[in-house]
Amino acid sequence: MMFLKKWNIILLIAFSSLVAQDINGKVFFAYSNSDDSSKIDGFDLKRVYLTFAKSISDELSITIQTDVDASSSPQNIYLKNAKADWNIANGKVVIGLQGMNMFKIQEMNWGKRYLDKTVMDRFKYSSSADMGLGYYHSKDKFHGSILITNGAGFKKSETDSHKKLSLQFIYGTAKLSKSDGFNVGAVLSHEPYDRDGEVTIPEEPSGEHSKKVFGVFGGYAKENLRVGAEWNQLDDSGLLDGNYNNNLTSLYGFYVLKSKQTLVVKYDKVSGNKDANYALVAMEFAPTKGLMVSPNIRSNDGTTAIGVNFQFQF
């Protein structure tokens, strides 16, 4: 991982008035109580985003974003984004460590990241960020992007000469959280890789392989209602049939019951070597500016968890 020393971040914020004016933050915090004996009940810090964004000119802007590795002890800060957005005549070029295009729109259609990841993110069909180059183009209601990245993700250094190609196509309103409308789209990625040396698992043969992901999605928003759906397929030649979860389906939505109160539902279906069902029902409250509180219940393949999720931002 590309870890930053905690004191560097603290000093950067404390002593630079210029940086402080351009920083925003977002924190995901949760409490969970589960009947799954393999999980420990308690409070947990999920995410801590600090984002510095600065427009250099009409053509160029930079973004640096950090996050916290909640699984490490002590928790470490690492880089999630370190990119430049360069607006050109026919689109935008993104350079550096950047967000991937594989489930970005699906995540915005879902709109409740502090409550849950999208199904593609949960099962790691794609990293959420990677190092490379991206090109984005929009015309009327058509949007498209192509990324060439390392493929290792933002938490690992590149380990081979192969690169990952990711394509995204959208028709409609890309940001349903900002306005009513709909969108439909598709994503596709291809990543070659090698597996060398002694192979101890028969279902994972050595040699040259490739991982392909294909997904379709859609969303609709009208006044107090927003709904969405997605379907994804994984084809990995290095994993023989029946050895992995290769189809993901997700349905999700929410309805604003009254001011500052929203009902949220989500259902994921996983098919492959082991079929699994996952369901989430939550009530979301916005008691004051910058704070979201959401009591929820989850059912995951026979286990049940009750919890409360929080999001606070500035």
Secondary structure, DSSP 8 states (H G I E B T S, - for coil): --EE-HHHHHHHHHH-HHHHHTEEEEEEEEEEEES-TTS--EEEEEEEEEEEEEE-SSSEEEEEEEEEETTSSS-EEEEEEEEEEEEETTEEEEEEEEE-SSSHHHHHHH--TTT---HHHHTTSS-SEEEEEEEEEEETTEEEEEEEE-SS-TTS---SS--EEEEEEEEE-S-TTTSSEEEEEEEEEEEEEEE-S----TTS--EEEEEEEEEEEEEEEETTEEEEEEEEEEEETTS-TTSSEEEEEEEEEEEEEETTEEEEEEEEEEEESS-EEEEEEEEEEEEETTEEEEEEEEEETTEEEEEEEEEEE-
